Amino acid sequence: MATFVFGMNMSLDGFVDYDRFAPDPALFRYFIEQTRKTAGSIYGPRLYELMRYWDGDDWAQGDPAMDHAGSREALRDFAEAWRALPKWVVSKSLKEVGPNATLISEDVESAIRKLKAERDGEIEVGGPKLAASLAKLGLIDEYHVFLHPVVLGSGEPFFAGMTPKFRLVGSERIGEGALKLTYVPI
């Protein structure tokens, strides 16, 4: 049985934002290794469309927005790991998904429960709204908060529409600016 983990970068005031802060080179390298070890990822449509960047080769063109990664080698390593990762996309609006991805648009709860029962390893859940809907079904096993020393003041909350109760089971400093906090629901 798979373990479902919701993990994202979060500001000190509890928001996720894909454009306003990014991982430093040490955290980016951590994400490369994590992606290599992960059994798959489940995405909502918005985050999946953002991550499809890695299916193409724009990252190799010297995109200044990716300077946080530290090196062209790190970018290539992440792109290769992401492309190899099995992905499931929960969406009623998307009509197709890219390579190594499966679209889930009907009977989402059954499809996700089947995925959890039939797979082994850690499967990442991407996106606060998707995580909230899966948490309401009791399907999130762990939460990984990658806490950054940034205050955004607004944006999409990490805990979108849920007020879970947790137990802290681990913490780890990664690089100069991030603290990974691991929680399990109680």
N, C-alpha and C positions, 0 to 999 in steps of 0.2 A: 504494500500500500504506500502511495506517495505521501510525502509531507508537503503541504501547501504553505508557502512563506510569502507574506507581503512585506516587501522592503523597498524603501525609497529614501532619497536624500530629503532632509527636512530642515527648515530654518529653526532658529531658536524659538520663534513665535508660532511654530506648528504648521507652516505652509510648505507645500511642494511647488516648485516652479522649474520648468525644464529650460528656461532661458535666462533667469536672473542669477543663478549661481551654478557652479559646476564642480566636479571633483578635481582635486589637485593630482599631480602625477602618481603619487603613492596610492591614493584611493582608486584612481583609474586602473592601475595595475592590479589592485585587489579585485576590482570588478571583472577584469579579464579572467583571472584565475577562477573566480566564482562562476562566471558564465561557462567556462570549460567544464566545471564539475557538476553543473546543474543538469537535471534530467529533462528540463523543458521550462517554458514560460507560457503563462496565460495572460493575454492582454485584452484591455478594452480597446475600442477603435481609435481613440485619440492618441493614446500612448503608442499603439502599434504603428500608426501612420508616422509618428515622430521617429520611432526606432527603425523604420524602413530605410532611413538614411544609410544604414549599414549594409543594405542589400546592393547599393550602388557603389560607385567609386569616387564620389565627390570628396570623401575624406582624404583621398590621396592627392587632391589638387591643392593642398595647402590652405584649407579653410581656417581663417584666423579665429573663428569661433571655437575651434577645437584645440587651441593652444594649451589648454589645461592638461591635455593628455601627456605632454612631456616629450613625445617623439613620434616620428612617422612610423617607427616599428611598433609602438604601442597601439597606434590607430589600426594598423594592419592586423595586429594580433587580436584586437577586439572585433574587428570586422569578420575575421575568420571564425572566431568563437561564436559570434552571434549568428552567422550564416549556418553553422553546423547545428545550432540549437533547435530542437523541435519546438514549434510554437502553435498555440491555439488562440484564436481571436474570437472573442465574444462580441458579436455585433449584428444588429438588424439592419444597419444602414450600409455597411460594406457589402459589395456583391462578389468580390474576389479578394484573395490575399496572395502574398508573394511566395517565393520558394520556401520549402520546409515549414509551411504554415497550413493550418487547417481552420476553416471558418466554422464557427458554431453560432447558428442563428435561430435554431428551433430547439425547444425543450432544453434550455440551457442547464437547468438544475440536474436533469438526468444525465446529460452529456458530461458535466463536470464531475458528478459523483462516479460515473463509470470510469472516467479518466483517473481519478484518485484511486479507485479500487484496482485498476488494471496495471498501473505503472508503479515503479519503485523509484526511490530517490527523492530529491528535493525539487519541487516545481515552484518556480517563482510566480507570484501573482502581481501584475503590473497595473497600477492605476488605483487611486483612492476610491472611486465610485464602484469599480468592480470588486475591490477588496471588501468594501462595506456590504455589498450584496452577498458575497460569499460568506462573510462573517455572520450575517443574519441567519445563514443556513448551517452555521457551525462548522464550516469547512476550512477556516484558516487555523493552522497549527502553531505558527510562530509569526512574530512581527520583528522585522529588522529595521530599526530607525538609524539612519546615517545622519547624525546631528551635526550641523555646520554652524559656525559662529557668524551667522547672518541673520538680520532682522528684516523681514520683507514688509510687514505691516498689512498685507492683504494677499489674497490669492486663493488657491485651492487648498483646503485643509487636508492634512495627512489622514485624519480620521473623518472622512466625509460621511456625515449623517449617522455616526455611531458613537456610543459612549461605552466602550468595552472596559472590562476590569482585567488587570494584568498582574503577572508576577514576573519580576526581573530575574532572568536566568543567566545573563552574561553581559559583559561590557569589554570593549576593546578600542584602544586609540589606533587610528589608521592615518598615517601621515601627520602633517602639521595642523590640520584643521578639522578633522572629523572624528567623531566618537560613534562607534557602532554599539547600539543598545539592543539586546535581544530579550524579547518578552514572549510569554505564553499566556493565552487566555485562561482565566480561572472561572 
